[in-house]
Amino acid sequence: MSNIALVFPHQLFQSSPLINQCDTFYVIEEWLFFHQFSFHKQKIAYHRASMKWYATYLESKNKKVVYIEAIDKSCDIRKFIPELKKQGIDHFNFIDPTDDWLEKRIRTSCKKNGVTATMHPQQLFINSKTDLEAYFGDRKTFFMADFYTYQRKTRKVLIEDDGRPIGGKWSFDADNRKKYPVKKQAPKIDFQSKNPHYDEAVAYTEKHFSKHHGNLQTHHLYPSTYDESKDWLQTFLKERFEEFGPYEDSIVSHQHILHHSVLTPMLNTGLLLPGDVVNAALDYASQNEVPLNSLEGFIRQILGWREFMRAVYEYRGSAERTKNFWGFKRKIPQSFWRGTTGIEPVDTTIRKVLDTGYCHHIERLMNLGNFMLLCEFDPDEVYRFFMELFIDSYDWVMVPNIYGMSQFSDGGMMSTKPYISGSNYITRMSDYPKGDWQETWDALFWRFMHVQRKFFESNPRLGLLLKTLDKMSPEKREGHFTRADAFLDHIEKH
């Protein structure tokens, strides 16, 4: 019997360790990636297009490919492994999926059916599990800044010969908070030319997933081959990298990319490797005038945040996803899924996501996550919302980002405070006009501070806000609470 390999939707590696070891590849539109939630149509089509292309890539390597579609009952790994056994296959190879659900199902089904499997190291991340163990093994607290500094030192990235950070500090985040100038023209984005796999994927999605969230564009938004992905990376470096830093936190209502790289769809499926992306950025900056705050800010996203989130998932994910620090149980109403809440920054952001499956990190954290926390939504609901609507959502991404960072429902396993704000932050960083939405947002903010007073009194960084609340006139304070309660009552009915 030939050596068998399983390939899942997020493992489209050009130099997969399985290519040299296996003859037959099962490329599987696995249930968890296509059916667990009502995933955005863009994501379904993206997986379909990239996976069908990857099947042709494997065939070009003289591999036998068996493609399992999401409409086949055996797309569920729990049903697929018994089918292998029936065919006389009692061993297969797979790459570490960095997905608790999938790995558990594989191991349980193998044991149940008398099948063995060899798991090979992942390529989605720069750090191996051994690397992570060396740093996180005995730690009780997880802080990104400390981890990022460690990464820079051990990997000698942006480091002087004497071990100090180039530029004199580890992070230039304070320099990267500019509002986008009103008259500034955002870089023009040239999307990929359509390819046959994308056209087929759109038809497949509309036929079998027509009731899922979101819209499908006629043009090809996200690269789905190696060459397309590398071209997209180079275009970012040449056209958007220079001003990535100062405007990475900027919010422009009618733009969804600005100077961002939008590499996560390709990074999270294996079409690009994070180490290659870091090296490409460093190489480009060494030959071109890229400001240090842009270079460092971009490196921090890949080498810092992305690697850190994966580590938190590996070491704390199971605990995080079961926590509900605030005890919130409110369901997310339909108005949030449609972008009809009446809160302009929230609605505009949701409509962007419905159209593209994407918005940048500040819009996710401060326009959506921030407001959802103030609305006291069940963190499991928020997790589902982000899993369903975003092109780059995977369990390892969303567990720490939602339960740990956005909703603080883990109680502080990886953050010292919740990311909440009133409307002033949004108006300061965006072009959203002032309006009634601000009064509602601020009312929810002050209500949250009031309801969670005990927590904020114990947090020196946020406790000062309570003094502002206490100095308000009773009429103003009660007005905030009344408006907030009215909004929460309203959304529960819509």
C-alpha positions in Angstrom: 0.0 0.0 0.0 1.3 3.4 -0.9 2.0 6.1 1.7 -1.2 8.0 2.4 -1.4 11.7 3.2 -4.3 13.9 4.3 -4.4 17.6 3.5 -6.8 20.0 5.1 -7.9 23.4 3.8 -5.3 25.4 5.8 -2.2 23.2 4.8 -1.5 24.1 1.2 2.3 24.1 1.7 4.6 24.3 -1.3 7.3 22.4 0.4 5.1 20.1 2.5 7.1 17.4 4.3 4.6 15.0 3.0 5.4 15.5 -0.7 8.7 13.5 -0.4 7.2 10.8 1.7 3.7 10.1 0.3 2.3 8.9 -3.0 -1.4 9.4 -2.5 -3.0 12.6 -1.2 -6.5 13.0 0.1 -7.3 16.7 -0.2 -10.3 17.2 2.1 -12.9 20.0 2.4 -13.2 19.0 6.0 -16.5 19.5 7.8 -15.0 21.8 10.5 -13.9 24.3 7.8 -17.0 24.2 5.6 -20.0 23.2 7.8 -19.2 23.9 11.5 -20.5 27.4 11.1 -22.3 29.4 8.4 -19.0 30.6 7.0 -18.8 33.7 4.8 -19.3 32.8 1.1 -15.9 34.5 0.4 -14.2 32.0 2.7 -16.0 29.0 1.3 -15.0 30.1 -2.3 -11.5 30.9 -1.2 -10.9 27.5 0.3 -12.5 25.8 -2.7 -10.4 27.7 -5.3 -7.1 27.4 -3.4 -7.6 23.7 -2.6 -8.6 22.8 -6.2 -5.5 24.6 -7.4 -3.4 22.8 -4.8 -4.7 19.5 -6.1 -3.3 20.3 -9.5 0.0 21.3 -7.9 0.2 17.9 -6.2 -0.6 16.2 -9.5 2.2 18.2 -11.2 4.5 16.4 -8.6 3.2 13.1 -9.9 1.1 12.4 -6.9 -2.2 10.6 -6.9 -4.9 13.0 -5.6 -8.3 12.1 -4.2 -10.4 15.2 -3.7 -13.1 15.0 -1.0 -15.8 17.7 -1.4 -17.7 19.3 1.4 -20.9 17.8 -0.1 -19.6 14.3 0.5 -20.5 12.9 3.9 -16.9 11.6 4.2 -15.7 15.2 4.4 -16.2 14.7 8.2 -12.9 13.2 9.4 -14.9 11.1 11.8 -16.6 9.4 8.8 -13.6 9.6 6.5 -11.2 7.5 8.7 -13.6 4.5 8.9 -13.8 4.7 5.1 -10.1 4.4 4.9 -10.2 1.4 7.1 -12.8 -0.3 4.8 -10.4 0.3 1.9 -7.6 -1.6 3.8 -5.7 1.5 4.8 -4.6 1.3 8.4 -2.0 4.2 8.5 -1.8 7.7 7.1 0.2 10.9 7.5 -1.0 14.4 8.3 0.5 17.7 9.3 -0.1 19.1 12.8 -3.4 21.0 12.2 -3.0 23.5 15.1 -6.7 23.0 15.7 -7.9 21.3 18.9 -11.2 20.1 17.4 -9.6 18.5 14.3 -6.7 16.9 16.1 -8.9 15.4 18.8 -11.3 14.0 16.2 -8.4 12.5 14.2 -6.9 10.8 17.3 -10.3 9.6 18.6 -11.4 8.2 15.3 -8.0 6.5 14.7 -8.2 4.8 18.1 -11.8 3.7 17.5 -11.1 2.3 14.1 -7.7 0.6 14.7 -5.9 3.1 12.4 -2.5 4.7 13.2 -1.4 8.1 12.0 1.9 10.0 11.9 1.6 13.7 12.7 4.3 15.9 11.1 5.4 19.3 12.3 3.4 22.3 11.1 4.7 25.1 8.7 2.1 27.7 9.5 4.3 29.3 12.1 7.9 30.4 12.6 8.1 28.7 16.0 8.1 25.0 16.5 6.4 23.5 19.6 9.9 23.0 21.0 10.6 26.7 20.5 7.4 27.6 22.3 8.1 25.2 25.2 11.5 26.8 25.7 9.8 30.2 26.4 6.3 29.4 27.7 6.8 26.1 29.5 6.9 27.3 33.0 5.2 30.7 32.6 2.0 31.6 34.5 1.5 34.9 32.7 1.5 35.6 29.0 2.5 39.1 27.7 3.0 39.8 24.1 5.6 42.5 24.6 7.9 40.2 26.5 7.5 37.4 24.0 8.1 39.8 21.1 11.3 41.1 22.7 12.5 37.5 23.2 11.7 36.7 19.6 13.7 39.6 18.3 16.6 38.8 20.5 16.8 35.1 19.8 16.2 35.4 16.1 18.4 38.6 15.8 15.7 40.5 14.0 16.2 44.3 13.9 19.0 44.0 16.5 22.2 45.9 16.8 25.5 44.0 17.3 25.4 44.8 21.1 22.0 43.3 21.4 20.0 46.5 21.6 17.0 47.1 19.3 17.6 49.1 16.2 16.3 52.6 16.7 16.6 52.4 20.5 13.3 50.8 21.4 11.5 47.5 20.8 8.2 49.0 19.6 7.3 52.1 17.7 3.6 51.6 18.3 3.3 55.1 19.8 4.3 56.5 16.4 1.7 54.5 14.5 -1.5 56.1 15.6 -2.1 58.8 13.0 -5.5 59.7 11.6 -5.8 59.3 7.9 -5.7 62.8 6.3 -9.0 63.9 4.7 -7.5 64.7 1.4 -5.0 61.8 1.2 -5.6 59.3 -1.5 -5.4 55.7 -0.4 -3.3 53.4 -2.5 -5.1 51.8 -5.5 -5.6 48.1 -5.0 -5.3 45.9 -8.1 -7.0 42.6 -7.4 -6.0 39.3 -8.9 -7.2 38.4 -12.4 -9.8 35.8 -12.2 -8.6 32.2 -12.7 -10.7 29.1 -13.6 -10.5 27.8 -10.1 -12.1 30.9 -8.7 -14.9 31.0 -11.2 -15.6 27.3 -10.4 -15.5 28.0 -6.7 -18.0 30.8 -7.0 -20.4 28.5 -8.8 -19.8 25.8 -6.3 -20.4 28.1 -3.4 -23.6 29.6 -4.8 -24.9 26.1 -5.5 -24.2 24.5 -2.2 -23.8 27.4 0.3 -26.2 29.9 -1.0 -27.7 30.7 2.4 -24.4 31.5 4.1 -23.4 35.0 5.1 -21.9 37.6 2.8 -21.5 38.4 -0.8 -19.3 37.0 -3.6 -17.5 39.5 -5.7 -17.1 39.1 -9.5 -13.4 39.8 -9.2 -10.9 37.6 -7.4 -10.2 39.3 -4.0 -7.6 37.0 -2.5 -4.7 35.2 -4.1 -5.2 31.5 -4.3 -1.9 30.2 -5.8 1.7 30.6 -4.8 2.5 33.0 -7.7 -0.5 35.2 -7.0 0.4 35.3 -3.3 4.0 36.2 -3.9 2.9 38.9 -6.3 0.5 40.3 -3.8 3.2 40.4 -1.1 5.6 42.2 -3.5 2.9 44.7 -4.4 2.3 45.5 -0.7 6.0 46.1 -0.2 6.3 48.4 -3.2 3.1 50.3 -2.8 1.8 50.3 0.8 4.7 49.3 3.1 6.3 52.7 3.4 3.2 54.2 5.1 1.9 51.1 6.8 3.2 52.2 10.2 1.8 55.6 10.7 -1.7 54.6 9.4 -2.0 51.1 10.6 -4.6 52.2 13.2 -6.4 54.6 10.9 -10.0 54.0 10.1 -11.6 55.2 6.9 -15.2 54.5 6.4 -15.2 53.8 2.7 -11.8 51.9 2.6 -11.0 48.5 3.9 -7.4 48.0 3.0 -5.6 51.4 3.1 -1.9 50.5 3.7 -2.5 47.0 5.2 -0.9 43.9 3.7 -4.0 41.6 3.8 -1.7 38.6 3.9 -3.6 36.6 6.5 -5.7 34.6 4.1 -2.6 33.3 2.4 -0.6 32.9 5.6 -3.4 31.1 7.3 -3.7 28.5 4.5 0.0 27.9 3.8 0.2 29.7 0.5 2.7 32.1 2.2 5.1 31.1 5.0 5.6 33.7 7.9 9.4 33.3 7.9 9.4 34.1 4.2 7.2 37.1 4.7 9.5 38.5 7.5 12.6 37.9 5.3 11.0 39.6 2.3 10.1 42.6 4.4 13.6 42.9 5.9 15.2 42.5 2.5 13.0 45.1 0.9 13.6 47.6 3.7 17.4 47.0 3.4 17.3 48.2 -0.2 14.6 50.9 0.0 13.7 53.8 2.2 11.2 52.2 4.5 10.7 54.1 7.8 11.6 52.1 10.9 8.2 52.5 12.4 6.6 50.8 9.4 9.2 48.0 9.2 9.0 47.3 13.0 5.3 47.6 13.1 4.9 45.0 10.3 7.5 42.7 11.8 5.6 42.9 15.1 2.4 41.8 13.5 4.0 38.6 12.1 6.8 37.7 14.5 5.0 39.1 17.6 1.2 39.1 17.5 0.7 36.1 15.1 3.2 33.9 16.9 2.0 35.0 20.3 -1.7 34.2 19.5 -0.8 30.7 18.4 1.2 30.2 21.6 -1.7 31.3 23.8 -4.0 29.0 21.9 -1.6 26.0 22.4 -1.1 26.7 26.1 -4.2 28.4 27.3 -6.8 28.0 24.5 -8.8 25.2 26.1 -9.1 27.1 29.4 -9.8 30.4 27.6 -12.7 29.2 25.6 -14.5 27.9 28.7 -14.3 31.2 30.6 -17.0 33.9 30.9 -15.4 36.4 33.3 -18.2 38.9 33.0 -21.0 36.3 33.0 -22.6 37.7 29.9 -25.4 35.7 28.2 -26.9 38.1 25.7 -27.3 36.7 22.1 -26.1 38.7 19.2 -29.3 40.0 17.4 -29.9 39.9 13.6 -29.1 43.6 13.3 -25.5 42.9 14.0 -25.4 40.2 11.3 -27.0 42.6 8.8 -25.2 45.8 9.8 -28.5 47.6 10.8 -27.8 48.5 14.4 -28.1 52.2 13.9 -24.5 52.7 15.1 -22.7 54.0 12.0 -19.1 52.8 12.7 -20.5 49.3 13.6 -22.8 49.1 10.6 -20.3 50.3 8.1 -17.7 47.9 9.3 -20.1 45.0 9.2 -21.2 45.9 5.7 -17.5 45.9 4.6 -17.1 42.5 6.1 -20.2 41.2 4.4 -18.8 42.4 1.1 -15.3 41.2 1.5 -14.8 38.9 4.5 -12.2 41.4 5.8 -11.6 44.5 7.8 -8.4 45.5 9.5 -7.4 44.8 13.1 -8.4 48.1 14.6 -11.8 47.9 13.1 -12.2 44.4 14.4 -11.0 45.3 17.9 -12.4 48.8 18.4 -15.4 49.1 16.1 -16.7 45.6 16.6 -15.2 43.9 19.6 -15.3 47.0 21.8 -18.9 47.7 21.1 -19.9 44.0 21.4 -18.3 44.0 24.9 -20.2 47.1 25.9 -23.4 45.3 24.7 -22.6 42.4 27.0 -22.8 39.7 24.4 -22.0 36.1 25.3 -18.4 35.5 24.3 -19.3 32.3 22.6 -21.6 34.3 20.4 -18.9 36.8 19.6 -16.5 33.9 18.8 -19.1 32.5 16.4 -19.7 35.9 14.8 -16.0 36.4 14.0 -15.5 32.7 12.9 -18.4 33.0 10.4 -17.7 36.4 8.9 -14.0 36.6 8.4 -11.9 35.3 5.5 -8.9 34.6 7.8 -10.7 33.1 10.8 -9.5 29.8 12.3 -9.9 28.4 15.8 -6.3 29.2 16.8 -6.8 32.8 15.7 -10.1 33.5 17.2 -9.9 31.8 20.6 -7.2 34.1 22.0 -8.3 37.1 20.0 -11.9 36.9 21.2 -11.9 35.3 24.6 -8.5 36.8 25.6 -8.2 40.2 23.9 -11.4 41.5 22.4 -13.9 40.3 25.1 -11.6 39.8 28.1 -13.7 36.9 29.0 -10.7 34.9 30.2 -10.3 37.5 33.0 -6.8 38.5 32.0 -4.8 35.5 30.9 -3.1 37.5 28.2 -4.2 41.1 28.7 -4.1 43.4 31.7 -7.3 45.2 30.8 -10.3 45.0 28.4 -10.1 47.0 25.2 -13.1 49.3 25.7 -13.6 53.0 24.9 -16.2 55.6 24.4 -17.0 57.2 21.0 -14.1 59.6 21.3 -11.5 57.0 20.2 -13.5 56.2 17.1 -13.9 59.8 16.1 -10.2 60.5 16.8 -9.0 57.7 14.6 -11.6 57.8 11.8 -13.6 59.9 9.4 -17.0 58.9 10.9 -19.1 62.1 11.3 -20.4 63.0 14.7 -24.0 62.0 15.4 -26.5 60.3 17.6 -24.5 57.1 17.5 -22.0 58.8 19.8 -24.5 59.3 22.5 -25.5 55.7 22.5 -21.9 54.5 22.4 -20.9 56.7 25.3 -24.1 55.7 27.3 -23.1 52.0 26.9 -19.5 52.8 28.0 -20.6 54.6 31.2 -23.2 52.0 31.9 -20.5 49.3 31.6 -18.2 51.2 33.9 -21.0 51.5 36.5 -22.1 47.9 36.3 -18.5 46.6 36.5 -17.4 49.2 39.1 -15.8 46.6 41.4 -13.5 45.4 38.6 -12.5 48.9 37.5 -11.8 50.0 41.1 -9.2 47.2 41.3 -7.5 48.2 38.0 -5.3 51.3 38.4 -5.1 51.9 34.6 -8.9 52.2 34.4 -10.0 53.3 37.8 -9.6 57.0 37.1 -12.5 56.8 34.7 -14.8 56.1 37.6 -13.9 59.5 39.0 -15.2 61.0 35.8 -18.4 59.0 36.1 -18.8 60.0 39.8 -18.3 63.7 39.0 -21.2 63.7 36.5 -24.4 65.3 37.6 -27.0 62.7 38.7 -29.2 63.7 35.8 -26.5 63.2 33.2 -25.4 59.9 34.7 -29.0 58.5 34.8 -29.5 59.8 31.3 -26.6 57.7 30.1 -27.9 54.6 31.9 -31.5 55.1 30.6 -30.3 55.5 27.0 -28.0 52.5 27.2 -30.8 50.3 28.7 -33.2 51.4 26.0 -30.6 50.5 23.2 -30.0 47.1 24.8 -33.7 46.4 25.0 -34.2 47.5 21.4 -31.5 45.3 19.9 -32.9 42.2 21.7 -36.1 42.7 19.7 -34.4 43.3 16.4 
